[in-house]
Amino acid sequence: MQHASVKVKQFTPDTFLKLVKNKEEDKFADYQSLMDFDVTSRPWRETLAYSFKTDKQLAKVFHNINPVDSEVYKVIAARITPYIAQLMDKDDQACPIRIQYVPEQNEMDVAPQEMGDQLGEDAMMPEGTSIVHRYPNRVLFLVHNICAAYCRHCTRKRMVSEPLNVISIERIRNSVEYLREHPEVQDVLLSGGDPLLLTDDKLDHILSMIREARPDLKILRIGSRLPTQLPTRITPELCQVLVKNRVTLLNTQVNHPKEITPLFKKHMAMLRTSGIMLGNQSVLIKGVNDSVEVMRDLVMELISNGIRPYYVYSMDPAPGNSKFQVSYNRMLEIYHGIRGWVSGPAIPTFIVDGISGLGKMPVQPEYVSRQEIDGESKLIATNFEGRSTDMTFLLDE
């Protein structure tokens, strides 16, 4: 067994984010006390303070929780909001929500392709900033490294959840200045960590700095899983901040239909009413959504609630993620299985994020292909049912 090492970068602790301390004395004693907990009756930050952080805490409430070594938490910490915990099956280890969040010892089994910064983000980060500039006209802007709940399949295990690996105010300011100095950038995506873990006033401060520096930005986006992990984070006050700063789009990550609850629908509707476009970026996870039936249900539920199924990612090669990996062939089978069977607007783009910083590349079957048949060049079109027709007339100049 190969253990992953954690590289900790030392930045100044002067950060926008103030962590919420867990209420150790108020932890849930059993499953019923968890299910009786009303996440709508208190502010979202207070709810976070009741989050589960260890396998021992989980074992008091759920059955069949496997013990893990402390080394697991050095790769990525554990935090599970009470809301997410309420969606978990009490007994079943194969519960699609449990798979995403409950720490397991085999996360320490690291494949060769999972070592280091495989997506090449660090090499594309201008010195002194927290910006990743991979594409000509758009950038990723990391605002901090903390999340409300830590997905076991996280792509940024090398930086998230580590208290010493914070993003300072100075780096955020440098990032804003980078945007000011690069007018070719027309699309900025705030990510992390989770930007919505910031309080409204601190998020407003960062967004306002960006808009002051670059009022001409065409697109200002936020990537957040908090709407899925704790829908009560979406408030009228947050919506006002997003509208004030002309946030174009909010992308969340819903991986299974079980995550689309009445509470999730209610709070996402607040964003829609405010005029914020909504998108979803799912990750293909073995045992969670590597099923045609699950993916059909997921994309149709999303679109019916005004959330565009934007991307479906293959598993990024972060330490320990190979246990979640869905094969390329299975990706194509799932794509075949939804195309033609769900509404057109509900069909996402299936994506491989290339290692070494190559960026996002679409994966899809060839429905139209040029073929040599009996010595002649033909253009053959094949539909989702496998029926083909000759479209060679399109080859004419």
C-alpha positions as CSV (number, residue, x, y, z in Angstrom):
1,M,0.0,0.0,0.0
2,Q,1.4,3.4,-1.0
3,H,0.6,6.3,1.3
4,A,0.0,9.8,-0.2
5,S,2.1,12.6,1.2
6,V,0.6,16.0,1.8
7,K,2.5,19.1,0.6
8,V,1.6,22.1,2.8
9,K,2.3,25.5,1.4
10,Q,2.9,28.3,4.0
11,F,0.9,31.4,3.3
12,T,0.0,34.3,5.7
13,P,-2.9,33.5,7.9
14,D,-4.6,36.8,7.1
15,T,-7.5,35.4,5.3
16,F,-11.1,36.2,4.4
17,L,-12.4,33.0,6.0
18,K,-13.1,32.5,9.7
19,L,-13.7,28.8,10.4
20,V,-16.8,27.7,12.3
21,K,-15.9,25.7,15.4
22,N,-17.7,22.4,15.9
23,K,-20.1,22.1,18.8
24,E,-18.5,19.0,20.3
25,E,-20.9,19.0,23.3
26,D,-23.9,19.0,21.0
27,K,-22.9,16.2,18.7
28,F,-25.7,13.8,17.8
29,A,-26.1,10.9,20.2
30,D,-28.0,8.6,17.8
31,Y,-29.7,8.4,14.5
32,Q,-33.0,9.7,15.8
33,S,-31.4,12.8,17.2
34,L,-29.9,13.5,13.8
35,M,-33.2,13.1,12.0
36,D,-34.9,15.4,14.5
37,F,-32.4,18.1,13.8
38,D,-34.1,20.9,11.8
39,V,-31.6,22.6,9.5
40,T,-34.2,25.2,8.6
41,S,-34.6,26.5,12.1
42,R,-31.1,28.1,12.5
43,P,-28.6,30.2,10.5
44,W,-26.5,28.2,8.0
45,R,-23.2,28.9,9.8
46,E,-24.6,27.6,13.0
47,T,-25.7,24.4,11.3
48,L,-22.2,23.9,10.0
49,A,-21.0,23.8,13.6
50,Y,-22.9,20.5,14.1
51,S,-21.0,18.8,11.2
52,F,-19.5,15.3,11.6
53,K,-15.7,15.3,11.3
54,T,-14.6,11.8,12.2
55,D,-15.5,8.2,11.6
56,K,-16.0,7.8,15.4
57,Q,-18.7,10.5,15.4
58,L,-20.4,8.9,12.4
59,A,-20.3,5.5,14.1
60,K,-22.5,6.8,17.0
61,V,-25.3,7.5,14.5
62,F,-24.9,5.1,11.6
63,H,-24.3,1.4,11.3
64,N,-21.5,-0.2,9.3
65,I,-19.0,2.7,9.6
66,N,-15.5,1.4,9.1
67,P,-12.8,2.8,11.3
68,V,-10.0,4.6,9.6
69,D,-6.5,5.7,10.5
70,S,-5.7,9.3,11.3
71,E,-3.5,9.3,8.2
72,V,-6.7,9.4,6.0
73,Y,-7.5,12.8,7.4
74,K,-4.1,14.1,6.4
75,V,-4.9,13.5,2.7
76,I,-8.3,15.3,3.1
77,A,-10.2,16.1,6.2
78,A,-13.8,14.9,6.8
79,R,-16.7,17.2,7.3
80,I,-20.3,16.2,6.7
81,T,-23.1,18.7,7.3
82,P,-26.2,17.5,9.3
83,Y,-28.3,18.0,6.1
84,I,-26.1,15.7,4.1
85,A,-26.0,13.2,6.9
86,Q,-29.8,13.1,6.9
87,L,-29.7,11.9,3.3
88,M,-27.5,9.0,4.1
89,D,-28.9,5.5,4.6
90,K,-28.6,4.4,8.3
91,D,-27.2,0.9,7.4
92,D,-26.2,0.6,3.8
93,Q,-22.5,1.3,2.9
94,A,-23.5,1.4,-0.8
95,C,-25.7,4.4,-0.2
96,P,-24.8,6.9,-3.0
97,I,-24.5,9.7,-0.4
98,R,-22.4,7.8,2.0
99,I,-20.0,6.8,-0.8
100,Q,-19.4,10.5,-1.5
101,Y,-18.6,11.6,2.0
102,V,-17.8,8.8,4.5
103,P,-14.0,8.4,4.8
104,E,-12.6,4.9,4.1
105,Q,-9.2,3.4,4.6
106,N,-8.7,2.5,1.0
107,E,-8.4,6.3,0.2
108,M,-4.7,5.7,1.1
109,D,-4.3,3.4,-1.9
110,V,-2.7,5.8,-4.3
111,A,-2.3,5.0,-8.0
112,P,0.8,6.2,-9.9
113,Q,-1.2,8.7,-12.0
114,E,-2.7,10.3,-8.8
115,M,0.5,11.8,-7.4
116,G,1.0,15.5,-7.4
117,D,-0.8,18.2,-9.3
118,Q,-1.9,16.1,-12.2
119,L,-4.1,18.7,-13.8
120,G,-1.2,21.2,-13.9
121,E,-3.0,24.0,-12.0
122,D,0.0,25.1,-10.0
123,A,2.1,25.6,-13.1
124,M,-0.5,27.9,-14.6
125,M,-0.8,30.1,-11.5
126,P,0.9,33.5,-11.9
127,E,3.2,34.2,-9.0
128,G,1.7,35.8,-6.0
129,T,-1.9,35.2,-7.2
130,S,-4.5,32.5,-6.7
131,I,-5.5,32.5,-10.3
132,V,-5.2,29.6,-12.7
133,H,-4.9,30.9,-16.2
134,R,-5.2,27.9,-18.5
135,Y,-7.4,29.2,-21.3
136,P,-6.8,32.4,-23.4
137,N,-9.8,34.4,-22.2
138,R,-11.0,32.8,-19.0
139,V,-9.5,32.1,-15.6
140,L,-10.1,30.2,-12.4
141,F,-9.9,32.4,-9.3
142,L,-9.4,30.4,-6.0
143,V,-10.7,32.4,-3.0
144,H,-9.8,29.9,-0.2
145,N,-9.3,26.3,0.5
146,I,-12.1,25.3,2.9
147,C,-15.4,23.5,2.1
148,A,-18.6,23.0,4.0
149,A,-18.3,19.2,3.4
150,Y,-15.4,17.3,2.0
151,C,-16.1,15.0,-0.9
152,R,-13.9,11.9,-0.8
153,H,-13.5,12.3,-4.6
154,C,-12.2,15.9,-4.4
155,T,-9.9,17.0,-7.2
156,R,-7.9,19.5,-5.0
157,K,-6.9,17.2,-2.1
158,R,-3.4,18.7,-2.3
159,M,-4.7,22.1,-1.1
160,V,-8.2,21.9,0.5
161,S,-9.0,21.3,4.2
162,E,-5.4,22.2,5.3
163,P,-5.6,25.2,7.8
164,L,-2.0,26.3,7.0
165,N,-2.7,26.2,3.3
166,V,-4.9,29.3,3.3
167,I,-5.2,31.9,0.5
168,S,-4.3,35.3,2.0
169,I,-6.0,38.7,1.4
170,E,-2.7,39.7,-0.3
171,R,-3.0,37.0,-2.9
172,I,-6.6,37.8,-3.6
173,R,-5.7,41.5,-4.1
174,N,-2.9,40.4,-6.4
175,S,-5.4,38.2,-8.3
176,V,-7.7,41.2,-8.8
177,E,-4.8,43.3,-10.1
178,Y,-3.9,40.5,-12.5
179,L,-7.4,40.7,-13.9
180,R,-7.0,44.5,-14.2
181,E,-3.8,44.0,-16.2
182,H,-5.2,41.3,-18.5
183,P,-8.1,42.7,-20.4
184,E,-8.2,39.6,-22.7
185,V,-9.7,37.7,-19.7
186,Q,-13.5,37.9,-20.2
187,D,-14.7,35.0,-18.0
188,V,-13.8,34.6,-14.3
189,L,-14.8,31.5,-12.3
190,L,-14.6,31.8,-8.5
191,S,-13.8,28.5,-6.8
192,G,-11.7,27.0,-4.0
193,G,-12.6,25.5,-1.5
194,D,-16.1,26.8,-1.7
195,P,-16.7,30.5,-2.3
196,L,-20.2,30.4,-0.7
197,L,-18.6,29.4,2.6
198,L,-17.6,33.1,2.8
199,T,-20.1,35.3,4.7
200,D,-22.2,37.6,2.5
201,D,-20.1,40.7,3.2
202,K,-16.8,39.0,2.5
203,L,-18.1,37.5,-0.7
204,D,-19.5,40.9,-1.7
205,H,-16.1,42.4,-1.0
206,I,-14.3,40.1,-3.4
207,L,-16.9,40.3,-6.1
208,S,-17.0,44.1,-5.8
209,M,-13.2,44.3,-6.2
210,I,-13.4,42.2,-9.3
211,R,-16.2,44.3,-10.8
212,E,-14.4,47.5,-9.9
213,A,-11.2,46.3,-11.6
214,R,-13.0,44.8,-14.6
215,P,-16.5,46.2,-15.1
216,D,-16.3,45.0,-18.7
217,L,-16.2,41.3,-17.8
218,K,-18.6,39.3,-19.9
219,I,-19.0,36.4,-17.4
220,L,-18.5,36.2,-13.7
221,R,-19.3,32.7,-12.3
222,I,-19.3,30.9,-9.0
223,G,-18.7,27.2,-8.5
224,S,-20.1,25.9,-5.3
225,R,-21.3,22.6,-3.8
226,L,-22.9,24.3,-0.8
227,P,-26.4,24.4,-2.4
228,T,-26.2,20.6,-2.4
229,Q,-24.5,20.2,1.0
230,L,-26.6,22.8,2.8
231,P,-29.3,24.5,0.8
232,T,-30.1,27.0,3.5
233,R,-26.9,28.8,2.5
234,I,-29.0,30.3,-0.3
235,T,-30.7,33.2,1.3
236,P,-32.4,36.4,0.0
237,E,-29.4,38.3,1.3
238,L,-27.0,36.2,-0.7
239,C,-29.1,36.6,-3.8
240,Q,-28.9,40.4,-3.4
241,V,-25.1,40.2,-3.3
242,L,-25.0,38.1,-6.4
243,V,-27.4,40.4,-8.3
244,K,-25.6,43.5,-7.1
245,N,-22.3,42.2,-8.5
246,R,-23.8,40.9,-11.7
247,V,-22.9,37.3,-11.1
248,T,-23.8,35.5,-14.4
249,L,-24.0,31.8,-13.4
250,L,-23.8,29.6,-10.4
251,N,-22.6,26.0,-11.0
252,T,-23.2,23.4,-8.3
253,Q,-22.4,19.7,-8.2
254,V,-25.3,17.2,-7.9
255,N,-24.3,13.6,-8.5
256,H,-27.4,11.7,-7.6
257,P,-31.2,12.3,-7.8
258,K,-31.4,11.7,-4.0
259,E,-29.6,15.1,-3.6
260,I,-32.5,16.9,-5.3
261,T,-34.7,17.3,-2.2
262,P,-37.6,19.7,-1.6
263,L,-35.3,22.0,0.4
264,F,-32.8,22.0,-2.4
265,K,-35.5,22.9,-4.9
266,K,-36.9,25.7,-2.8
267,H,-33.5,27.4,-2.3
268,M,-32.3,27.0,-5.8
269,A,-35.6,28.6,-6.9
270,M,-34.5,31.8,-5.0
271,L,-31.5,32.0,-7.3
272,R,-33.6,31.5,-10.4
273,T,-36.1,34.2,-9.3
274,S,-33.1,36.5,-8.9
275,G,-32.1,36.0,-12.5
276,I,-29.0,33.9,-11.8
277,M,-28.4,31.2,-14.4
278,L,-27.9,27.7,-12.8
279,G,-25.7,24.9,-14.1
280,N,-24.6,21.6,-12.7
281,Q,-21.3,19.7,-13.1
282,S,-21.6,16.1,-12.0
283,V,-18.7,13.7,-11.5
284,L,-19.0,10.1,-12.6
285,I,-18.5,8.1,-9.4
286,K,-18.5,4.3,-9.3
287,G,-21.5,3.1,-7.3
288,V,-23.1,6.5,-7.3
289,N,-24.1,7.5,-10.8
290,D,-22.4,5.0,-13.2
291,S,-25.8,3.8,-14.2
292,V,-27.8,4.8,-17.3
293,E,-31.1,4.8,-15.2
294,V,-29.6,7.0,-12.5
295,M,-28.1,9.5,-15.0
296,R,-31.4,9.7,-16.9
297,D,-33.2,10.5,-13.7
298,L,-30.6,13.0,-12.6
299,V,-30.4,15.1,-15.7
300,M,-34.2,15.2,-16.1
301,E,-34.7,16.2,-12.4
302,L,-32.1,19.0,-12.8
303,I,-33.5,20.5,-16.0
304,S,-37.1,20.3,-14.6
305,N,-35.9,22.5,-11.8
306,G,-34.2,25.0,-14.0
307,I,-30.7,23.7,-13.6
308,R,-28.8,23.0,-16.8
309,P,-26.8,19.7,-16.8
310,Y,-23.6,21.3,-18.0
311,Y,-20.7,18.8,-17.6
312,V,-20.3,15.2,-16.5
313,Y,-16.7,14.7,-15.5
314,S,-14.5,11.6,-15.5
315,M,-12.8,11.1,-12.1
316,D,-9.9,13.5,-11.8
317,P,-6.6,11.7,-10.7
318,A,-6.2,13.0,-7.2
319,P,-4.8,10.7,-4.4
320,G,-7.1,7.8,-3.7
321,N,-9.6,8.6,-6.4
322,S,-9.0,5.4,-8.5
323,K,-11.5,3.6,-6.2
324,F,-14.2,5.9,-7.7
325,Q,-13.0,5.7,-11.3
326,V,-15.6,4.9,-14.1
327,S,-14.0,3.6,-17.3
328,Y,-14.0,5.4,-20.6
329,N,-16.1,2.6,-22.2
330,R,-18.7,2.9,-19.4
331,M,-18.8,6.7,-20.0
332,L,-19.7,6.1,-23.6
333,E,-22.3,3.6,-22.6
334,I,-24.0,6.1,-20.3
335,Y,-23.9,8.8,-23.0
336,H,-25.5,6.4,-25.4
337,G,-28.1,5.4,-22.8
338,I,-29.3,9.0,-22.2
339,R,-29.1,10.5,-25.6
340,G,-32.4,10.1,-27.4
341,W,-34.1,9.1,-24.1
342,V,-34.0,12.4,-22.3
343,S,-34.9,15.9,-23.5
344,G,-32.2,17.7,-25.5
345,P,-31.6,20.5,-23.0
346,A,-30.9,17.8,-20.3
347,I,-28.0,16.2,-22.2
348,P,-24.6,17.3,-20.6
349,T,-21.2,17.2,-22.2
350,F,-19.1,14.3,-20.9
351,I,-15.6,15.6,-20.1
352,V,-12.1,14.3,-19.5
353,D,-9.9,16.9,-17.8
354,G,-6.6,16.2,-19.3
355,I,-3.6,15.6,-17.1
356,S,-0.5,17.9,-17.5
357,G,-2.9,20.9,-17.8
358,L,-4.4,20.0,-21.2
359,G,-7.8,21.2,-20.0
360,K,-11.3,19.9,-20.6
361,M,-11.9,17.7,-23.5
362,P,-15.3,16.3,-24.6
363,V,-15.9,12.6,-24.8
364,Q,-18.7,11.3,-27.0
365,P,-19.5,8.5,-29.4
366,E,-19.1,9.1,-33.1
367,Y,-22.7,9.4,-34.4
368,V,-21.4,10.7,-37.7
369,S,-18.2,9.2,-39.2
370,R,-16.3,9.1,-42.4
371,Q,-15.8,5.4,-43.5
372,E,-14.2,3.6,-46.4
373,I,-16.7,1.2,-47.8
374,D,-16.0,-0.8,-51.0
375,G,-13.2,1.6,-51.9
376,E,-15.4,4.6,-51.6
377,S,-15.4,7.3,-48.9
378,K,-18.8,7.4,-47.2
379,L,-20.3,9.5,-44.4
380,I,-22.4,7.3,-42.2
381,A,-24.8,8.6,-39.5
382,T,-25.9,6.3,-36.7
383,N,-28.6,7.3,-34.2
384,F,-29.0,6.5,-30.5
385,E,-30.9,3.3,-31.4
386,G,-28.0,2.0,-33.6
387,R,-29.8,2.6,-36.9
388,S,-27.6,4.0,-39.7
389,T,-28.1,5.9,-42.9
390,D,-25.8,7.1,-45.7
391,M,-25.2,10.9,-45.6
392,T,-22.4,10.9,-48.2
393,F,-23.9,13.9,-50.0
394,L,-22.6,16.1,-47.2
395,L,-19.0,15.3,-48.4
396,D,-19.6,17.2,-51.6
397,E,-17.6,20.4,-51.9
